[in-house]
Amino acid sequence: SGGEFQQRGQTLYGFREGDEVKCTLANNGERMAMFTKNRDNKTGRVWILELRSGREWVEIGKIIGKEEGEKFGNCVSLSDDGTVVAIGAPFANNKRGLIRIYVENGGS
């Protein structure tokens, strides 16, 4: 029961040992956020990727945490079309945490 699934785009890997990358996909299936809270002494980093020609995931943006140890990118959510991203950092602000919202600015 159910159909077959085919891979879209290439397989994506973490960049460094310990990255423990995770991802979230926009509802339209054309954008993805790949993220790690462990990069740069747990500062954290989020990459935004777009599927081009149905075959290749291409980085279109990168957002980096601001403070060492804040674990920016612990949780990430994309809007339906992938142009708005919410990113949490649970250890920022004296471990009270924070959430930042980013909107694509339309630049290249």
C-alpha atoms as an extended CHARMM CRD file, in Angstrom:
* protein
*
       108  EXT
         1         1  SER       CA              0.0000000000        0.0000000000        0.0000000000  PROA      1               0.0000000000
         2         2  GLY       CA              1.3190000000        3.4390000000       -0.8970000000  PROA      2               0.0000000000
         3         3  GLY       CA              3.4970000000        4.6830000000       -3.7060000000  PROA      3               0.0000000000
         4         4  GLU       CA              7.2120000000        4.6600000000       -4.2450000000  PROA      4               0.0000000000
         5         5  PHE       CA              9.4130000000        7.5660000000       -3.2430000000  PROA      5               0.0000000000
         6         6  GLN       CA             12.2380000000        8.9760000000       -5.3410000000  PROA      6               0.0000000000
         7         7  GLN       CA             15.0600000000       11.1410000000       -4.0470000000  PROA      7               0.0000000000
         8         8  ARG       CA             14.9640000000       14.8420000000       -4.9910000000  PROA      8               0.0000000000
         9         9  GLY       CA             18.3750000000       16.4180000000       -5.2740000000  PROA      9               0.0000000000
        10        10  GLN       CA             21.6800000000       15.1380000000       -4.0240000000  PROA      10              0.0000000000
        11        11  THR       CA             22.3900000000       13.6360000000       -0.6140000000  PROA      11              0.0000000000
        12        12  LEU       CA             23.5270000000       16.3510000000        1.8030000000  PROA      12              0.0000000000
        13        13  TYR       CA             26.0980000000       15.7140000000        4.5290000000  PROA      13              0.0000000000
        14        14  GLY       CA             27.3030000000       17.6090000000        7.5890000000  PROA      14              0.0000000000
        15        15  PHE       CA             30.4520000000       19.5940000000        6.9810000000  PROA      15              0.0000000000
        16        16  ARG       CA             32.4440000000       18.7660000000       10.1170000000  PROA      16              0.0000000000
        17        17  GLU       CA             32.6060000000       15.9590000000       12.6370000000  PROA      17              0.0000000000
        18        18  GLY       CA             30.1230000000       16.7020000000       15.4050000000  PROA      18              0.0000000000
        19        19  ASP       CA             27.8240000000       18.8920000000       13.2730000000  PROA      19              0.0000000000
        20        20  GLU       CA             24.8890000000       16.4910000000       13.7680000000  PROA      20              0.0000000000
        21        21  VAL       CA             22.9420000000       18.3040000000       11.0470000000  PROA      21              0.0000000000
        22        22  LYS       CA             19.1640000000       18.3560000000       10.9850000000  PROA      22              0.0000000000
        23        23  CYS       CA             16.7270000000       19.7470000000        8.4480000000  PROA      23              0.0000000000
        24        24  THR       CA             13.2610000000       21.1160000000        7.9350000000  PROA      24              0.0000000000
        25        25  LEU       CA             11.5010000000       21.3990000000        4.5880000000  PROA      25              0.0000000000
        26        26  ALA       CA              9.1740000000       24.1920000000        3.4310000000  PROA      26              0.0000000000
        27        27  ASN       CA              5.6840000000       22.9530000000        2.5550000000  PROA      27              0.0000000000
        28        28  ASN       CA              6.2490000000       23.6670000000       -1.1370000000  PROA      28              0.0000000000
        29        29  GLY       CA              9.1870000000       21.2090000000       -1.1250000000  PROA      29              0.0000000000
        30        30  GLU       CA             11.4770000000       23.6880000000       -2.8810000000  PROA      30              0.0000000000
        31        31  ARG       CA             13.3760000000       25.1070000000        0.1100000000  PROA      31              0.0000000000
        32        32  MET       CA             15.0720000000       23.5220000000        3.0740000000  PROA      32              0.0000000000
        33        33  ALA       CA             16.8920000000       24.6710000000        6.1800000000  PROA      33              0.0000000000
        34        34  MET       CA             19.8520000000       22.5200000000        7.2040000000  PROA      34              0.0000000000
        35        35  PHE       CA             21.0730000000       23.3710000000       10.6890000000  PROA      35              0.0000000000
        36        36  THR       CA             23.4560000000       22.5150000000       13.5070000000  PROA      36              0.0000000000
        37        37  LYS       CA             23.5030000000       23.8770000000       17.0260000000  PROA      37              0.0000000000
        38        38  ASN       CA             27.0250000000       22.4820000000       17.5530000000  PROA      38              0.0000000000
        39        39  ARG       CA             29.0460000000       24.5610000000       15.0530000000  PROA      39              0.0000000000
        40        40  ASP       CA             31.6400000000       27.0870000000       16.2960000000  PROA      40              0.0000000000
        41        41  ASN       CA             31.6940000000       26.1900000000       20.0110000000  PROA      41              0.0000000000
        42        42  LYS       CA             27.9270000000       25.6910000000       20.0170000000  PROA      42              0.0000000000
        43        43  THR       CA             27.2200000000       29.1040000000       18.5000000000  PROA      43              0.0000000000
        44        44  GLY       CA             25.1800000000       27.3470000000       15.7870000000  PROA      44              0.0000000000
        45        45  ARG       CA             24.5300000000       27.8700000000       12.1080000000  PROA      45              0.0000000000
        46        46  VAL       CA             21.6170000000       27.5500000000        9.6490000000  PROA      46              0.0000000000
        47        47  TRP       CA             21.9400000000       27.1250000000        5.8820000000  PROA      47              0.0000000000
        48        48  ILE       CA             18.9760000000       27.8320000000        3.5820000000  PROA      48              0.0000000000
        49        49  LEU       CA             18.9480000000       25.7200000000        0.4210000000  PROA      49              0.0000000000
        50        50  GLU       CA             16.7720000000       25.8010000000       -2.6820000000  PROA      50              0.0000000000
        51        51  LEU       CA             16.0940000000       22.9390000000       -5.0790000000  PROA      51              0.0000000000
        52        52  ARG       CA             17.1820000000       23.9430000000       -8.5830000000  PROA      52              0.0000000000
        53        53  SER       CA             15.8110000000       22.1730000000      -11.6680000000  PROA      53              0.0000000000
        54        54  GLY       CA             14.4950000000       19.4290000000       -9.3870000000  PROA      54              0.0000000000
        55        55  ARG       CA             18.0060000000       18.0030000000       -9.1350000000  PROA      55              0.0000000000
        56        56  GLU       CA             20.3590000000       20.0280000000       -6.9620000000  PROA      56              0.0000000000
        57        57  TRP       CA             20.1330000000       21.6660000000       -3.5440000000  PROA      57              0.0000000000
        58        58  VAL       CA             21.9460000000       25.0280000000       -3.7080000000  PROA      58              0.0000000000
        59        59  GLU       CA             22.8070000000       27.2260000000       -0.7130000000  PROA      59              0.0000000000
        60        60  ILE       CA             21.0150000000       30.5690000000       -1.0050000000  PROA      60              0.0000000000
        61        61  GLY       CA             21.6770000000       31.8610000000        2.4950000000  PROA      61              0.0000000000
        62        62  LYS       CA             23.4460000000       31.2710000000        5.7840000000  PROA      62              0.0000000000
        63        63  ILE       CA             22.5710000000       32.5690000000        9.2480000000  PROA      63              0.0000000000
        64        64  ILE       CA             25.0880000000       32.2680000000       12.0800000000  PROA      64              0.0000000000
        65        65  GLY       CA             24.4460000000       32.5180000000       15.8140000000  PROA      65              0.0000000000
        66        66  LYS       CA             25.7660000000       35.5330000000       17.6850000000  PROA      66              0.0000000000
        67        67  GLU       CA             27.0710000000       34.0900000000       20.9810000000  PROA      67              0.0000000000
        68        68  GLU       CA             29.2770000000       31.1250000000       21.7950000000  PROA      68              0.0000000000
        69        69  GLY       CA             27.2720000000       28.4230000000       23.5620000000  PROA      69              0.0000000000
        70        70  GLU       CA             23.7980000000       29.7320000000       22.6670000000  PROA      70              0.0000000000
        71        71  LYS       CA             23.0460000000       26.6800000000       20.4450000000  PROA      71              0.0000000000
        72        72  PHE       CA             21.4500000000       28.8260000000       17.7370000000  PROA      72              0.0000000000
        73        73  GLY       CA             19.6430000000       26.4560000000       15.3900000000  PROA      73              0.0000000000
        74        74  ASN       CA             18.4400000000       24.0960000000       18.1010000000  PROA      74              0.0000000000
        75        75  CYS       CA             14.9910000000       24.4700000000       16.5320000000  PROA      75              0.0000000000
        76        76  VAL       CA             14.1770000000       25.8530000000       13.0880000000  PROA      76              0.0000000000
        77        77  SER       CA             10.9100000000       26.3390000000       11.2290000000  PROA      77              0.0000000000
        78        78  LEU       CA             10.2360000000       27.5690000000        7.6720000000  PROA      78              0.0000000000
        79        79  SER       CA              7.1700000000       29.2800000000        6.2230000000  PROA      79              0.0000000000
        80        80  ASP       CA              5.1750000000       27.4370000000        3.5390000000  PROA      80              0.0000000000
        81        81  ASP       CA              7.2590000000       28.9780000000        0.7380000000  PROA      81              0.0000000000
        82        82  GLY       CA             10.5480000000       29.0280000000        2.6700000000  PROA      82              0.0000000000
        83        83  THR       CA             10.9990000000       32.8080000000        2.6390000000  PROA      83              0.0000000000
        84        84  VAL       CA             10.5910000000       33.2420000000        6.4160000000  PROA      84              0.0000000000
        85        85  VAL       CA             12.5850000000       31.2570000000        8.9790000000  PROA      85              0.0000000000
        86        86  ALA       CA             12.2410000000       31.1170000000       12.7700000000  PROA      86              0.0000000000
        87        87  ILE       CA             15.3540000000       30.0130000000       14.6630000000  PROA      87              0.0000000000
        88        88  GLY       CA             15.6590000000       29.2240000000       18.3590000000  PROA      88              0.0000000000
        89        89  ALA       CA             18.6930000000       29.4360000000       20.6440000000  PROA      89              0.0000000000
        90        90  PRO       CA             17.8060000000       27.8810000000       24.0260000000  PROA      90              0.0000000000
        91        91  PHE       CA             21.0270000000       28.8230000000       25.8300000000  PROA      91              0.0000000000
        92        92  ALA       CA             21.1430000000       32.4840000000       24.7700000000  PROA      92              0.0000000000
        93        93  ASN       CA             20.1740000000       35.3110000000       27.1020000000  PROA      93              0.0000000000
        94        94  ASN       CA             21.5840000000       33.6700000000       30.2660000000  PROA      94              0.0000000000
        95        95  LYS       CA             19.9320000000       30.3580000000       29.3280000000  PROA      95              0.0000000000
        96        96  ARG       CA             16.4820000000       31.9430000000       29.0850000000  PROA      96              0.0000000000
        97        97  GLY       CA             16.6280000000       31.3480000000       25.3310000000  PROA      97              0.0000000000
        98        98  LEU       CA             15.4860000000       33.3890000000       22.3780000000  PROA      98              0.0000000000
        99        99  ILE       CA             13.8210000000       33.1000000000       18.9840000000  PROA      99              0.0000000000
       100       100  ARG       CA             14.7670000000       35.1930000000       15.9800000000  PROA      100             0.0000000000
       101       101  ILE       CA             12.6420000000       35.5700000000       12.8280000000  PROA      101             0.0000000000
       102       102  TYR       CA             14.3470000000       36.2220000000        9.4790000000  PROA      102             0.0000000000
       103       103  VAL       CA             12.6930000000       37.2280000000        6.1910000000  PROA      103             0.0000000000
       104       104  GLU       CA             14.3140000000       36.8090000000        2.7850000000  PROA      104             0.0000000000
       105       105  ASN       CA             15.2720000000       40.2470000000        1.5150000000  PROA      105             0.0000000000
       106       106  GLY       CA             14.9240000000       39.4410000000       -2.1950000000  PROA      106             0.0000000000
       107       107  GLY       CA             18.6190000000       39.9620000000       -2.9410000000  PROA      107             0.0000000000
       108       108  SER       CA             20.7430000000       37.5340000000       -4.8790000000  PROA      108             0.0000000000
